[in-house]
Amino acid sequence: MNLRHSLLAILVAVLWGLNFVAIDLGLHTNGRDVPPLLFVAMRFVLVVFPWIFFVRKPDVSWAAIVGVGLFMSAGQFGLLYLAMALGMPAGLASLVLQAQVLLTVLLAAVFLGERPSGRQLAGVALGVVGLAVVAVGRSAVAPLLPFIIVLAAALSWAVGNVVARKAKAASGLGLVVWSGAVVPLPLAGLSLIIDGPDAITATIGDLQPATVLSALYTAVFASLVGYGIWNRLLATYSPSAVVPFTLLVPVVGMSAAWLALQEVPSATEVAGGLLLLGGVATAVLTRSGGRIQRQGPALPPVLGPASASGLRVADADEQNLQRLQGSASGKPSEN
């Protein structure tokens, strides 16, 4: 990978790592807490509209679209935002959520018949030890409930990965946009039941700039821009050259939270985090003939490639991106 494309891959990792700080700032602004499920609904309204009018529906079943929307989007982000609203630090959330890679390996073995290698199982075991160490460190300073909820978010994401992998959509961006349409109404309805109409009305009637900017960042930069760049890289290089950059996401997330939110992880949490990342690296990467190759289930569309057929995915997404650019400039698409 040349220098320019390596820098673009690093940029994507930075965008995704900063995503957790943006969520935290949007949830807690000017001494007010935004209902987390309502905030997720707001984010996905921006993911879907107006882009759904310019991005073609992916060539998969409606069941797959709904499944990805419920598990990868609504379940993952609903639980993640809830955990962060309950006090889960942004940096630590970016780390613990990477457990989804390990869970995907296990779920793919059960439901897709993708038998994990010994190296992958060793990575899963190492990751579990790392998570246990992080849990011990967290329990010493805060309740474990938010930590457990983030693990549930990782499990939901892993289920979504399996659904997306089985669907094998030709357009990862199309799957993100169309499956995102599943999210706003159910989560807004749950927020109405849990938080009450008064809290919803007060939040919408007095939206803070930080909340609006956070929703825009997470929807446009973390999801649409980051994913668009990612697939363009996959159009040029093999996944084995691109995927390792995702290991930078929790590094950026924890560093940004340290600088912006003064979140200083304990020594135990850092040690557990290193074990977890070591397990993820062991499960995802292997070395053969001097080149790093990718193993196992594909990483998810929001934080990685959606399909092993990277070129086909990227070609479809490049056409979608051209439509988005044409709509933004007022010029018709050539496709």
MARRO-128220 format. One line per 5 residues: number of its first residue (from 1); for each residue x, y, z of N, C-alpha, C. Coordinates in steps of 0.05 Angstrom, whole numbers, plus 5000, padded with zeros to 4 digits. Layout:
// MARRO-128220
NUM	X,Y,Z,X,Y,Z,X,Y,Z  ...
***
This chain:
// MARRO-128220
1	5017,4976,5000,5000,5000,5000,5018,5025,5000  5012,5043,4981,5029,5067,4980,5023,5086,5003  5040,5107,5005,5038,5125,5028,5011,5139,5029  5001,5149,5006,4975,5163,5006,4953,5145,5016  4951,5121,5006,4930,5103,5014,4933,5094,5043
6	4957,5091,5052,4962,5084,5080,4952,5107,5098  4957,5131,5090,4947,5154,5105,4916,5155,5105  4904,5148,5082,4875,5147,5082,4864,5125,5101  4877,5102,5102,4869,5081,5120,4871,5090,5149  4893,5104,5155,4896,5115,5182,4875,5136,5188
11	4868,5152,5168,4847,5172,5171,4820,5159,5179  4814,5137,5166,4790,5122,5172,4790,5112,5201  4813,5101,5209,4815,5092,5237,4812,5115,5257  4822,5138,5250,4819,5162,5267,4789,5170,5268  4776,5171,5245,4748,5178,5244,4731,5159,5261
16	4737,5133,5259,4722,5114,5275,4729,5115,5304  4755,5120,5311,4762,5122,5339,4750,5147,5352  4750,5170,5338,4738,5194,5349,4708,5192,5352  4696,5173,5338,4667,5169,5339,4658,5165,5368  4673,5151,5385,4665,5146,5412,4665,5171,5429
21	4685,5188,5424,4685,5214,5439,4662,5231,5430  4656,5231,5404,4633,5247,5394,4607,5237,5406  4604,5211,5409,4580,5201,5422,4578,5211,5451  4600,5209,5465,4600,5217,5493,4593,5247,5496  4605,5263,5479,4600,5292,5480,4571,5298,5473
26	4559,5283,5455,4531,5287,5447,4512,5278,5469  4519,5257,5483,4501,5247,5504,4501,5265,5529  4524,5276,5535,4526,5292,5559,4535,5320,5551  4516,5339,5548,4523,5366,5539,4510,5387,5556  4525,5406,5565,4515,5428,5582,4500,5419,5606
31	4510,5397,5618,4497,5387,5643,4471,5372,5638  4464,5367,5613,4440,5353,5606,4446,5327,5593  4431,5306,5599,4434,5280,5587,4413,5275,5566  4422,5269,5542,4404,5263,5520,4395,5233,5522  4369,5227,5520,4360,5199,5520,4376,5183,5499
36	4390,5162,5508,4408,5148,5489,4394,5136,5465  4371,5123,5469,4357,5110,5446,4347,5131,5427  4338,5154,5437,4329,5175,5419,4353,5186,5403  4376,5187,5416,4400,5197,5402,4408,5178,5379  4406,5152,5384,4412,5133,5362,4392,5136,5339
41	4367,5140,5346,4347,5145,5325,4354,5169,5308  4363,5191,5322,4371,5215,5308,4394,5209,5289  4414,5194,5299,4437,5188,5282,4429,5174,5257  4411,5154,5259,4405,5138,5235,4385,5152,5217  4371,5172,5226,4355,5189,5208,4375,5203,5189
46	4398,5212,5199,4418,5225,5183,4433,5205,5166  4436,5180,5174,4449,5160,5158,4431,5153,5134  4405,5153,5138,4386,5144,5117,4378,5167,5098  4371,5190,5109,4360,5212,5093,4381,5234,5089  4384,5244,5064,4368,5237,5040,4381,5215,5023
51	4402,5202,5034,4419,5184,5018,4404,5160,5006  4382,5152,5020,4368,5128,5010,4355,5133,4983  4352,5159,4976,4340,5165,4949,4361,5164,4927  4387,5161,4934,4408,5162,4914,4424,5136,4914  4421,5120,4935,4436,5094,4937,4417,5071,4932
56	4423,5055,4913,4406,5032,4906,4403,5012,4929  4379,5000,4930,4375,4979,4949,4394,4956,4942  4408,4945,4963,4426,4922,4957,4410,4898,4948  4424,4882,4932,4411,4858,4920,4410,4835,4940  4396,4840,4962,4392,4819,4983,4363,4819,4991
61	4355,4799,5006,4327,4797,5015,4321,4819,5036  4295,4825,5038,4287,4844,5059,4292,4833,5087  4291,4806,5089,4298,4794,5116,4326,4800,5124  4345,4799,5104,4373,4806,5110,4376,4835,5118  4362,4853,5103,4363,4881,5109,4353,4887,5137
66	4330,4875,5144,4319,4879,5171,4337,4867,5192  4349,4843,5186,4366,4831,5206,4391,4847,5211  4403,4858,5190,4427,4875,5194,4419,4900,5209  4396,4912,5202,4387,4936,5215,4382,4932,5245  4369,4909,5252,4362,4904,5280,4387,4898,5296
71	4405,4881,5286,4428,4872,5302,4452,4890,5300  4461,4896,5275,4485,4911,5271,4482,4940,5278  4457,4951,5273,4453,4979,5278,4437,4985,5303  4412,4976,5304,4395,4982,5327,4406,4969,5353  4412,4943,5351,4421,4930,5375,4448,4939,5384
76	4467,4940,5365,4494,4948,5373,4495,4977,5384  4484,4996,5369,4487,5024,5377,4467,5031,5400  4444,5018,5400,4426,5023,5422,4438,5015,5449  4450,4992,5449,4463,4983,5474,4489,4999,5480  4504,5005,5460,4529,5021,5464,4522,5049,5475
81	4503,5062,5464,4495,5089,5473,4484,5087,5502  4468,5066,5507,4457,5062,5534,4480,5058,5554  4499,5041,5547,4522,5037,5566,4537,5062,5571  4542,5078,5550,4556,5103,5554,4540,5124,5570  4514,5123,5566,4496,5141,5582,4497,5133,5612
86	4502,5107,5617,4503,5097,5645,4531,5100,5657  4550,5110,5641,4576,5116,5653,4599,5100,5641  4595,5085,5620,4618,5071,5608,4636,5091,5594  4661,5092,5601,4679,5112,5589,4682,5107,5558  4684,5129,5543,4685,5127,5514,4708,5111,5505
91	4732,5116,5516,4756,5101,5508,4754,5072,5513  4744,5065,5536,4742,5036,5543,4720,5023,5526  4699,5038,5520,4678,5027,5502,4690,5020,5475  4707,5037,5464,4719,5031,5438,4736,5006,5439  4747,5000,5462,4763,4976,5465,4746,4951,5468
96	4728,4951,5487,4712,4928,5493,4695,4920,5470  4686,4939,5454,4669,4933,5431,4683,4916,5410  4710,4916,5411,4725,4899,5392,4722,4869,5398  4709,4863,5420,4703,4834,5426,4685,4823,5404  4672,4840,5388,4654,4831,5367,4669,4813,5347
101	4695,4819,5343,4711,4803,5324,4712,4774,5334  4718,4771,5359,4721,4744,5371,4694,4730,5371  4672,4745,5378,4646,4733,5378,4637,4725,5350  4645,4741,5330,4637,4734,5303,4650,4708,5294  4675,4704,5302,4689,4678,5295,4673,4655,5306
106	4663,4657,5331,4648,4635,5343,4621,4632,5331  4607,4653,5326,4580,4651,5314,4581,4641,5286  4601,4649,5271,4604,4640,5243,4609,4610,5243  4623,4600,5263,4628,4571,5265,4602,4556,5270  4584,4567,5286,4559,4554,5293,4539,4556,5271
111	4535,4580,5260,4513,4585,5242,4520,4584,5212  4546,4588,5206,4554,4587,5178,4572,4564,5171  4579,4548,5191,4596,4525,5187,4624,4532,5180  4633,4556,5187,4660,4565,5182,4678,4556,5205  4690,4534,5202,4705,4522,5224,4730,4539,5231
116	4732,4549,5256,4755,4566,5262,4781,4549,5264  4803,4562,5257,4829,4548,5259,4838,4548,5288  4859,4533,5293,4870,4533,5320,4880,4561,5328  4891,4576,5308,4900,4603,5314,4877,4621,5322  4855,4618,5308,4832,4634,5315,4821,4628,5343
121	4820,4602,5349,4811,4594,5376,4830,4604,5397  4856,4604,5392,4875,4615,5411,4870,4645,5414  4864,4659,5392,4859,4687,5394,4834,4693,5410  4813,4677,5407,4789,4680,5422,4795,4676,5452  4810,4655,5459,4817,4649,5487,4833,4673,5499
126	4852,4683,5484,4868,4706,5493,4850,4730,5497  4832,4734,5478,4814,4757,5481,4796,4755,5505  4786,4731,5511,4769,4727,5534,4784,4733,5560  4809,4724,5561,4826,4731,5585,4829,4761,5587  4834,4775,5564,4836,4804,5565,4811,4817,5575
131	4788,4808,5566,4762,4819,5575,4758,4815,5605  4766,4791,5614,4764,4786,5643,4781,4805,5659  4805,4810,5649,4823,4829,5663,4811,4857,5663  4800,4865,5641,4788,4892,5639,4764,4893,5659  4748,4872,5660,4725,4871,5678,4734,4874,5707
136	4756,4861,5714,4766,4863,5742,4775,4892,5747  4789,4904,5728,4798,4931,5732,4775,4950,5733  4754,4946,5717,4730,4963,5717,4715,4961,5743  4712,4936,5753,4696,4931,5778,4709,4945,5802  4735,4950,5800,4749,4963,5823,4742,4992,5825
141	4732,5005,5804,4726,5034,5804,4698,5041,5797  4682,5022,5785,4656,5029,5776,4639,5004,5774  4612,5007,5773,4594,4984,5769,4600,4970,5743  4595,4944,5743,4601,4927,5719,4578,4928,5698  4555,4939,5705,4532,4938,5687,4538,4951,5660
146	4549,4975,5659,4555,4986,5632,4575,4969,5616  4594,4957,5629,4613,4939,5616,4598,4916,5603  4580,4904,5618,4565,4881,5608,4547,4889,5585  4536,4913,5586,4519,4923,5564,4535,4927,5539  4560,4936,5541,4577,4939,5517,4584,4912,5506
151	4588,4892,5523,4592,4864,5513,4567,4855,5498  4543,4862,5508,4519,4854,5494,4517,4869,5467  4527,4894,5466,4528,4908,5441,4547,4894,5421  4570,4884,5431,4589,4870,5414,4576,4844,5404  4560,4830,5421,4547,4806,5412,4526,4812,5390
156	4511,4834,5394,4491,4842,5374,4505,4848,5347  4528,4862,5349,4543,4868,5325,4553,4843,5311  4562,4823,5327,4572,4798,5316,4549,4783,5301  4525,4783,5313,4502,4771,5300,4497,4785,5273  4498,4812,5274,4495,4827,5249,4516,4820,5228
161	4540,4816,5237,4562,4807,5219,4555,4781,5204  4544,4762,5220,4538,4736,5208,4515,4739,5188  4495,4756,5195,4472,4760,5176,4483,4773,5151  4500,4794,5154,4511,4808,5130,4528,4789,5113  4544,4773,5127,4562,4754,5112,4545,4734,5096
166	4524,4724,5108,4507,4705,5094,4492,4718,5071  4485,4743,5074,4471,4758,5053,4489,4764,5029  4515,4770,5034,4535,4775,5014,4526,4798,4995  4519,4820,5007,4510,4843,4991,4532,4853,4973  4525,4861,4948,4545,4871,4930,4553,4900,4937
171	4536,4913,4952,4542,4941,4960,4541,4943,4990  4564,4946,5003,4564,4949,5032,4552,4976,5040  4557,4997,5025,4545,5023,5031,4515,5022,5028  4505,5009,5008,4476,5006,5004,4464,4991,5028  4478,4971,5038,4467,4956,5061,4467,4973,5086
176	4487,4990,5089,4487,5008,5112,4464,5027,5111  4459,5040,5088,4438,5060,5085,4411,5047,5088  4406,5026,5073,4379,5014,5073,4372,5000,5099  4392,4986,5111,4386,4973,5137,4383,4994,5159  4395,5017,5155,4392,5039,5175,4364,5048,5177
181	4348,5044,5156,4320,5053,5157,4303,5037,5177  4314,5014,5186,4300,4998,5206,4302,5011,5234  4322,5028,5238,4329,5037,5265,4311,5059,5277  4306,5081,5263,4295,5105,5277,4268,5100,5291  4248,5089,5278,4222,5086,5290,4221,5068,5314
186	4233,5043,5313,4233,5026,5337,4247,5038,5361  4271,5050,5356,4285,5061,5379,4272,5087,5389  4261,5103,5372,4246,5127,5381,4222,5118,5398  4208,5096,5389,4186,5086,5404,4194,5075,5431  4217,5060,5432,4227,5051,5458,4234,5074,5476
191	4247,5094,5465,4254,5117,5481,4229,5131,5492  4208,5132,5476,4183,5144,5485,4172,5129,5509  4174,5102,5508,4164,5086,5530,4182,5088,5555  4208,5087,5551,4227,5086,5573,4231,5114,5586  4235,5134,5569,4242,5161,5579,4217,5178,5583
196	4196,5172,5569,4171,5188,5572,4170,5210,5552  4145,5218,5545,4141,5240,5525,4153,5266,5533  4153,5272,5559,4164,5298,5568,4194,5300,5562  4209,5279,5567,4238,5279,5562,4243,5281,5532  4227,5268,5516,4230,5269,5487,4225,5297,5477
201	4203,5309,5486,4195,5335,5477,4216,5356,5486  4226,5353,5510,4245,5372,5520,4271,5370,5505  4280,5346,5498,4305,5342,5483,4302,5354,5455  4281,5347,5441,4278,5357,5413,4273,5387,5413  4259,5397,5433,4253,5426,5433,4277,5443,5441
206	4298,5431,5453,4321,5446,5461,4346,5431,5454  4349,5424,5428,4373,5410,5419,4397,5428,5422  4418,5417,5435,4443,5432,5439,4461,5429,5414  4476,5449,5408,4495,5447,5385,4513,5422,5386  4522,5416,5410,4540,5393,5413,4526,5367,5405
211	4500,5365,5412,4485,5341,5405,4481,5339,5375  4474,5361,5362,4470,5361,5333,4496,5355,5319  4518,5367,5327,4544,5362,5314,4553,5333,5318  4548,5323,5342,4554,5295,5347,4539,5276,5329  4513,5281,5326,4497,5264,5308,4507,5266,5279
216	4513,5290,5271,4524,5294,5243,4550,5279,5240  4568,5282,5259,4594,5269,5257,4591,5238,5255  4576,5227,5273,4573,5198,5274,4560,5187,5249  4540,5202,5238,4526,5193,5214,4542,5197,5189  4553,5222,5185,4565,5229,5160,4594,5219,5159
221	4610,5227,5179,4639,5221,5178,4645,5192,5186  4634,5183,5209,4640,5156,5218,4628,5135,5200  4603,5139,5191,4590,5118,5175,4594,5121,5145  4585,5144,5134,4585,5147,5105,4612,5153,5093  4626,5173,5104,4652,5181,5093,4673,5159,5099
226	4674,5150,5124,4694,5130,5131,4690,5104,5115  4665,5096,5112,4660,5071,5098,4666,5074,5068  4660,5098,5057,4666,5103,5029,4695,5101,5023  4712,5113,5040,4741,5112,5036,4750,5083,5039  4739,5069,5059,4747,5041,5064,4743,5023,5039
231	4720,5026,5026,4715,5009,5003,4731,5017,4979  4738,5042,4977,4756,5051,4955,4784,5038,4959  4793,5036,4984,4818,5022,4989,4816,4993,4982  4793,4980,4988,4790,4952,4981,4789,4947,4951  4781,4968,4936,4781,4966,4907,4809,4964,4896
236	4829,4974,4911,4856,4976,4901,4874,4954,4914  4868,4947,4939,4886,4928,4953,4869,4904,4964  4883,4883,4970,4870,4860,4982,4862,4867,5011  4841,4853,5021,4833,4858,5049,4856,4854,5069  4875,4836,5063,4897,4831,5082,4915,4855,5086
241	4915,4873,5066,4931,4898,5068,4916,4920,5082  4889,4918,5083,4873,4940,5093,4862,4935,5121  4853,4911,5126,4839,4904,5151,4856,4910,5176  4882,4905,5176,4897,4910,5201,4895,4938,5212  4888,4957,5195,4886,4985,5204,4863,4988,5225
246	4843,4969,5225,4821,4971,5244,4831,4967,5273  4855,4955,5276,4866,4952,5303,4874,4978,5315  4875,4999,5298,4882,5026,5309,4858,5040,5321  4834,5030,5316,4810,5044,5325,4809,5047,5355  4812,5025,5371,4812,5029,5400,4836,5045,5410
251	4858,5044,5397,4881,5060,5405,4874,5090,5402  4862,5097,5379,4854,5125,5375,4832,5132,5394  4813,5114,5398,4790,5120,5416,4799,5125,5445  4817,5108,5455,4826,5112,5483,4844,5137,5485  4860,5142,5465,4878,5165,5466,4861,5191,5465
256	4841,5191,5447,4824,5215,5444,4808,5220,5469  4798,5198,5482,4783,5201,5507,4801,5211,5529  4826,5202,5529,4845,5212,5548,4850,5242,5546  4853,5251,5521,4859,5279,5516,4834,5297,5519  4811,5289,5508,4788,5306,5506,4770,5303,5531
261	4769,5280,5543,4751,5275,5565,4765,5269,5591  4792,5270,5591,4808,5264,5615,4802,5236,5626  4797,5217,5608,4792,5190,5617,4819,5175,5618  4829,5170,5642,4855,5157,5645,4849,5128,5653  4855,5108,5636,4850,5080,5643,4869,5071,5664
266	4860,5052,5680,4877,5041,5701,4897,5022,5688  4918,5016,5703,4938,4997,5693,4926,4970,5687  4907,4961,5703,4894,4936,5698,4878,4936,5672  4864,4959,5667,4848,4961,5643,4866,4962,5618  4889,4976,5620,4908,4977,5598,4919,4949,5592
271	4926,4934,5613,4937,4907,5610,4916,4889,5597  4892,4890,5607,4870,4874,5595,4865,4882,5566  4866,4908,5561,4862,4918,5533,4883,4907,5514  4907,4907,5523,4929,4896,5506,4925,4866,5500  4916,4852,5521,4910,4823,5516,4887,4820,5497
276	4866,4836,5500,4843,4835,5482,4851,4840,5453  4867,4862,5449,4876,4869,5422,4894,4847,5411  4910,4835,5428,4927,4813,5420,4911,4790,5411  4889,4784,5425,4871,4762,5417,4858,4768,5390  4849,4793,5386,4836,4801,5361,4856,4798,5338
281	4881,4808,5342,4901,4806,5321,4907,4777,5315  4909,4760,5335,4914,4732,5331,4892,4718,5315  4867,4726,5321,4844,4713,5308,4841,4723,5279  4848,4748,5274,4842,4760,5248,4866,4757,5229  4890,4758,5239,4914,4758,5222,4930,4733,5225
286	4943,4725,5203,4963,4704,5204,4984,4710,5184  5007,4698,5187,5029,4704,5169,5035,4680,5152  5035,4684,5126,5040,4662,5107,5057,4673,5084  5081,4661,5081,5099,4670,5060,5107,4699,5062  5109,4709,5087,5119,4736,5091,5098,4757,5088
291	5072,4749,5081,5051,4768,5077,5030,4763,5098  5018,4785,5108,4996,4782,5127,4971,4776,5112  4957,4755,5120,4932,4748,5107,4909,4749,5127  4885,4754,5117,4862,4756,5134,4848,4729,5136  4839,4723,5161,4825,4698,5166,4796,4704,5174
296	4779,4683,5172,4754,4683,5185,4733,4702,5174  4712,4708,5190,4690,4723,5181,4698,4752,5174  4684,4763,5155,4690,4791,5147,4682,4810,5169  4697,4832,5171,4690,4852,5190,4665,4867,5180  4651,4881,5198,4625,4892,5192,4626,4917,5175
301	4604,4924,5161,4605,4947,5143,4611,4973,5157  4601,4977,5182,4606,5003,5195,4635,5006,5202  4649,4985,5210,4677,4987,5218,4694,4967,5203  4689,4963,5178,4705,4945,5162,4691,4935,5138  4704,4919,5122,4692,4908,5098,4669,4890,5103
306	4649,4890,5086,4625,4874,5091,4626,4847,5078  4644,4844,5059,4645,4819,5044,4673,4813,5036  4680,4787,5033,4706,4780,5024,4710,4788,4995  4689,4792,4980,4691,4800,4952,4695,4830,4951  4718,4839,4960,4723,4868,4963,4720,4884,4938
311	4730,4873,4915,4729,4889,4890,4700,4893,4881  4684,4872,4883,4656,4875,4874,4641,4895,4892  4646,4893,4918,4633,4911,4937,4642,4940,4931  4668,4944,4927,4678,4971,4923,4667,4983,4897  4665,4967,4876,4654,4977,4851,4626,4987,4854
316	4610,4972,4868,4582,4980,4872,4581,5005,4890  4598,5006,4910,4597,5029,4928,4609,5054,4914  4628,5051,4896,4638,5074,4882,4615,5087,4865  4598,5070,4853,4576,5081,4838,4557,5096,4857  4552,5084,4881,4535,5097,4901,4546,5124,4909
321	4573,5125,4914,4585,5149,4922,4583,5171,4901  4585,5163,4875,4583,5182,4854,4554,5194,4853  4534,5177,4859,4507,5188,4861,4504,5208,4884  4516,5201,4907,4515,5220,4929,4528,5246,4923  4552,5244,4910,4566,5269,4902,4550,5285,4882
326	4537,5271,4863,4520,5285,4844,4496,5299,4857  4484,5285,4877,4461,5297,4891,4470,5321,4907  4494,5320,4919,4503,5342,4935,4510,5366,4918  4519,5362,4893,4527,5384,4876,4504,5394,4858  4482,5378,4859,4459,5386,4842,4461,5375,4814
331	4482,5359,4808,4486,5348,4781,4476,5320,4780  4464,5312,4758,4454,5284,4756,4476,5265,4754  4471,5240,4764,4491,5219,4763,4493,5209,4735  4517,5199,4728,4520,5187,4702,4512,5158,4700  4506,5146,4724,4500,5117,4725,4471,5113,4718
***
